[in-house]
Amino acid sequence: MSFLQDRVYIVTGAAGGIGEGIAAAILEQGGRVTLLDLDHGAAEAAAARIDRSGERTLAVAGDVTSAEDAAQAVGRTAEHFGRLDGIVNNAGVVTLATAWDATPEAWEREYAVNVTGTFVMAQAAGRHLRRHGGGAIVNVASNCGKVGYKNMAGYNASKAAVINLTRSLALEWAGEGINVNAVCPGGVDTPMLAGVADWLAPRLDVPAADLLAGMGPAQLDRKVQPIEVGRVVAFLLSDAAVIIRGQAVNVDGGDTPY
């Protein structure tokens, strides 16, 4: 039997990229998924791509920084599927700029979505989980939160905060039967990574396609695929991962050694 059989999860930022890959991996293991995104039409399109029958997915529009939207997403999921077993906090934004040029507004936006949004959604889902016997939460951080890269100080710092938040929630919520972990992707084949290449290209005088081609992990000699990140997340949501707690698991093809 698949290890998430009939379980139900919310995935935020699920209209494409890593979020869609995570949702697909949950379905692969027998689960059901609410795809939450600001863009409802894009969430519906992603749901249709991974679930042609439409029976195992629900597309919901919502802002992860809104406590009201978070509570509504949890309520709609539990009502639609009859249960909720956890959440994957994947929604995130990045603004590329040198640390000299970065604006307070961009910094605040990255923290609002990447950190506050993760907390708001985890809290809303966690309140439901503790009333119904527990569950699992996985936060999508980044190897940027461990290593740090140029031209993305706000993103680096926000993902480091997600890693620490994960540890804090794991410590506090273990007694409620809620297991909390994070994954730290690196060079994943997503529109966000392509956007980084597009931003760097004119500044380095190198074609964006050439930059993008070299952004995969050296040990794999290719970029990580979203479904591959999703499969690790699906495992962390499962009962088999009960002894993995408060961890930030690297899913970057070996680029980050700690």
C-alpha positions as CSV (number, residue, x, y, z in Angstrom):
1,M,0.0,0.0,0.0
2,S,1.2,3.5,-0.7
3,F,2.5,5.2,2.4
4,L,0.1,8.3,2.3
5,Q,-2.9,6.3,1.3
6,D,-6.1,8.4,1.7
7,R,-4.3,11.1,3.7
8,V,-4.9,14.7,3.0
9,Y,-2.5,17.6,2.8
10,I,-2.4,21.2,1.8
11,V,0.5,22.4,-0.4
12,T,1.0,26.2,-0.6
13,G,2.4,27.9,-3.7
14,A,1.3,24.8,-5.6
15,A,0.5,26.3,-9.0
16,G,3.8,25.2,-10.5
17,G,7.4,24.4,-9.9
18,I,8.3,22.7,-6.6
19,G,4.8,23.0,-5.2
20,E,3.2,21.2,-8.1
21,G,5.9,18.5,-7.9
22,I,5.2,18.0,-4.2
23,A,1.5,17.8,-4.8
24,A,2.1,15.2,-7.6
25,A,4.3,13.1,-5.2
26,I,1.6,13.1,-2.5
27,L,-0.8,11.8,-5.1
28,E,1.8,9.2,-6.2
29,Q,1.7,7.8,-2.7
30,G,-2.1,7.6,-2.5
31,G,-2.8,10.9,-0.8
32,R,-5.1,13.8,-1.7
33,V,-4.1,17.4,-1.9
34,T,-5.4,20.9,-1.7
35,L,-3.3,23.1,-4.0
36,L,-3.3,26.6,-2.5
37,D,-2.0,29.6,-4.5
38,L,-2.7,33.3,-5.0
39,D,-3.6,32.5,-8.6
40,H,-6.6,30.3,-8.5
41,G,-6.7,29.7,-12.2
42,A,-3.1,28.5,-12.1
43,A,-3.8,26.3,-9.2
44,E,-6.7,24.7,-11.0
45,A,-4.5,24.2,-14.1
46,A,-1.9,22.4,-12.0
47,A,-4.5,20.3,-10.3
48,A,-5.8,19.2,-13.8
49,R,-2.2,18.3,-14.9
50,I,-1.6,16.0,-12.0
51,D,-5.2,14.7,-11.4
52,R,-7.2,14.3,-14.6
53,S,-10.2,12.9,-12.7
54,G,-10.3,15.9,-10.4
55,E,-11.3,13.5,-7.5
56,R,-8.1,13.8,-5.5
57,T,-7.3,17.5,-5.7
58,L,-8.9,20.8,-4.6
59,A,-7.7,24.2,-5.9
60,V,-8.0,27.0,-3.5
61,A,-7.1,30.7,-3.8
62,G,-5.4,32.2,-0.8
63,D,-2.7,34.6,0.6
64,V,-0.4,32.7,2.9
65,T,0.3,35.9,4.9
66,S,-3.5,36.2,5.8
67,A,-4.6,34.3,9.0
68,E,-8.2,34.5,7.6
69,D,-7.2,32.9,4.3
70,A,-5.2,30.2,6.1
71,A,-8.1,29.3,8.4
72,Q,-10.4,29.2,5.4
73,A,-8.0,26.9,3.5
74,V,-7.8,24.5,6.4
75,G,-11.6,24.5,6.9
76,R,-12.3,24.0,3.2
77,T,-9.9,21.1,2.9
78,A,-11.2,19.3,6.0
79,E,-14.8,19.8,4.7
80,H,-14.1,18.7,1.2
81,F,-12.0,15.7,2.0
82,G,-13.3,14.9,5.5
83,R,-9.9,15.2,7.1
84,L,-6.5,17.0,7.1
85,D,-3.2,15.2,8.0
86,G,-0.7,18.0,7.4
87,I,0.6,20.8,5.3
88,V,3.6,21.6,3.1
89,N,4.6,25.3,3.3
90,N,6.2,25.8,-0.1
91,A,5.0,29.3,-1.1
92,G,8.0,31.7,-1.5
93,V,9.3,34.7,-3.4
94,V,12.7,36.0,-4.2
95,T,13.9,39.5,-5.3
96,L,17.3,39.6,-6.9
97,A,19.5,42.6,-6.1
98,T,22.9,43.4,-4.6
99,A,22.9,44.0,-0.9
100,W,23.6,47.7,-1.8
101,D,20.5,48.0,-4.0
102,A,18.0,45.9,-2.1
103,T,15.1,47.9,-0.8
104,P,13.4,47.6,2.6
105,E,10.1,46.9,0.7
106,A,11.6,43.9,-1.1
107,W,13.1,42.6,2.1
108,E,9.8,42.9,3.9
109,R,8.0,41.1,1.1
110,E,10.4,38.2,1.2
111,Y,10.0,37.9,5.0
112,A,6.2,38.3,4.8
113,V,5.8,35.4,2.3
114,N,8.7,33.1,3.1
115,V,8.7,33.4,6.9
116,T,5.4,34.9,8.1
117,G,3.4,33.0,5.5
118,T,5.1,29.7,6.6
119,F,4.2,30.4,10.3
120,V,0.7,31.6,9.6
121,M,-0.2,28.5,7.5
122,A,1.6,26.1,9.9
123,Q,-0.3,27.6,12.9
124,A,-3.6,27.3,11.1
125,A,-3.0,23.7,10.1
126,G,-1.4,22.9,13.5
127,R,-4.5,24.0,15.4
128,H,-6.6,21.5,13.3
129,L,-4.0,18.8,13.7
130,R,-3.8,19.0,17.5
131,R,-7.5,18.6,17.7
132,H,-7.5,15.5,15.5
133,G,-4.6,13.4,16.8
134,G,-1.6,15.1,15.2
135,G,0.0,15.0,11.8
136,A,3.0,16.4,9.9
137,I,4.3,19.7,8.6
138,V,7.1,20.2,6.1
139,N,8.5,23.6,5.3
140,V,10.3,24.3,2.1
141,A,13.5,26.2,3.0
142,S,16.5,26.3,0.7
143,N,20.2,25.6,0.7
144,C,20.4,29.4,0.5
145,G,19.4,29.4,4.1
146,K,22.6,27.4,5.0
147,V,25.1,28.6,2.4
148,G,23.9,32.0,1.1
149,Y,24.5,33.3,-2.4
150,K,25.3,36.7,-3.8
151,N,22.5,39.1,-4.9
152,M,19.8,37.5,-2.7
153,A,20.5,38.6,0.9
154,G,16.9,38.8,1.8
155,Y,16.0,35.4,0.4
156,N,19.1,33.8,2.1
157,A,18.1,35.3,5.5
158,S,14.4,34.4,5.1
159,K,15.2,30.8,4.4
160,A,17.6,30.6,7.3
161,A,14.7,31.9,9.4
162,V,12.5,29.1,8.0
163,I,15.1,26.5,9.1
164,N,15.1,27.9,12.6
165,L,11.3,28.2,12.7
166,T,11.1,24.6,11.8
167,R,13.2,23.6,14.7
168,S,11.2,25.8,17.1
169,L,7.8,24.4,15.9
170,A,9.1,20.8,16.1
171,L,10.2,21.4,19.7
172,E,7.0,23.0,20.8
173,W,4.5,20.8,19.0
174,A,6.0,17.4,19.5
175,G,3.7,16.9,22.5
176,E,0.7,17.5,20.3
177,G,1.6,14.7,17.9
178,I,2.8,17.1,15.2
179,N,6.1,16.3,13.5
180,V,7.8,19.3,11.7
181,N,10.7,19.2,9.3
182,A,12.1,21.2,6.4
183,V,13.7,20.5,3.1
184,C,16.4,22.6,1.5
185,P,16.4,22.4,-2.3
186,G,19.2,23.8,-4.5
187,G,19.2,23.8,-8.3
188,V,15.7,22.7,-9.1
189,D,14.4,23.0,-12.6
190,T,11.7,25.7,-12.0
191,P,10.7,29.1,-13.4
192,M,12.3,30.7,-10.3
193,L,15.7,29.3,-11.2
194,A,15.2,30.4,-14.8
195,G,14.5,33.9,-13.5
196,V,17.7,33.9,-11.6
197,A,19.6,33.1,-14.8
198,D,17.7,35.8,-16.7
199,W,18.7,38.4,-14.0
200,L,22.3,37.3,-14.0
201,A,22.8,37.1,-17.7
202,P,23.3,40.8,-18.7
203,R,25.3,41.4,-15.5
204,L,27.8,38.6,-16.3
205,D,27.6,39.0,-20.1
206,V,26.7,35.3,-20.4
207,P,23.7,33.9,-22.2
208,A,20.9,33.0,-19.8
209,A,20.6,29.6,-21.3
210,D,24.3,28.9,-20.6
211,L,23.9,30.0,-17.0
212,L,20.8,27.9,-16.5
213,A,22.5,24.9,-17.9
214,G,25.2,25.1,-15.3
215,M,22.9,25.6,-12.3
216,G,22.5,21.9,-11.6
217,P,24.3,20.0,-8.8
218,A,27.8,19.0,-9.8
219,Q,27.3,15.4,-8.6
220,L,24.2,14.9,-10.7
221,D,25.3,16.9,-13.8
222,R,21.7,18.0,-14.2
223,K,19.1,20.0,-12.4
224,V,16.9,18.4,-9.7
225,Q,13.3,17.9,-10.8
226,P,10.4,19.1,-8.7
227,I,8.9,15.6,-8.4
228,E,12.2,14.5,-6.8
229,V,11.9,17.1,-4.1
230,G,8.3,16.1,-3.8
231,R,9.1,12.5,-3.1
232,V,11.4,13.4,-0.2
233,V,8.6,15.7,1.2
234,A,6.1,12.9,0.8
235,F,8.4,10.6,2.9
236,L,8.7,13.2,5.6
237,L,5.0,13.5,5.8
238,S,4.7,9.7,6.4
239,D,4.8,7.6,9.6
240,A,8.1,6.2,8.5
241,A,9.7,9.6,9.2
242,V,8.6,9.9,12.8
243,I,12.2,9.7,14.1
244,I,13.2,12.6,11.8
245,R,12.2,15.7,13.7
246,G,13.1,19.4,13.4
247,Q,15.5,18.7,10.6
248,A,16.5,20.7,7.5
249,V,17.1,18.0,5.0
250,N,19.2,18.9,2.0
251,V,17.6,17.9,-1.4
252,D,20.2,19.6,-3.6
253,G,22.1,16.7,-5.1
254,G,25.0,16.9,-2.7
255,D,25.9,20.5,-3.1
256,T,25.5,21.3,0.7
257,P,27.5,19.0,3.0
258,Y,25.8,20.1,6.3
